[in-house]
């Protein structure tokens, strides 16, 4: 029995595992939606729109 790398054993991923596709895009999208809903709920959703600071 050959020793396999620990990451493969823990995640069950194949040797072609790409750490750049770890699901963080989905987490970021959910966080952005929740933050927007919260700011709208408390009445400061104008912070979501960029403005010139003159």
PEMOCOR-V840510 format. One record per backbone hydrogen bond with DSSP energy under -0.5 kcal/mol. NH is the residue of the N-H (numbers start at 1). CO is the residue of the C=O. E is the energy in kcal/mol with one decimal. If there is no record, write none. Layout:
# PEMOCOR-V840510
[[NH | CO | E] [NH | CO | E]]
This chain:
# PEMOCOR-V840510
[[9 | 5 | -1.6] [10 | 6 | -2.7] [11 | 7 | -2.7] [12 | 8 | -2.0] [17 | 14 | -1.4] [19 | 17 | -0.6] [21 | 18 | -1.9] [26 | 23 | -0.6] [27 | 23 | -1.7] [28 | 24 | -2.5] [29 | 25 | -2.1] [30 | 26 | -2.3] [31 | 27 | -2.6] [32 | 28 | -2.5] [33 | 29 | -2.0] [34 | 30 | -2.5] [35 | 31 | -2.8] [36 | 32 | -2.3] [37 | 33 | -2.4] [38 | 34 | -2.4] [39 | 35 | -2.7] [40 | 36 | -2.2] [41 | 37 | -2.4] [42 | 38 | -2.2] [43 | 40 | -0.9] [44 | 39 | -2.4] [47 | 44 | -1.7] [48 | 45 | -1.8] [49 | 46 | -1.0] [54 | 52 | -1.0]]
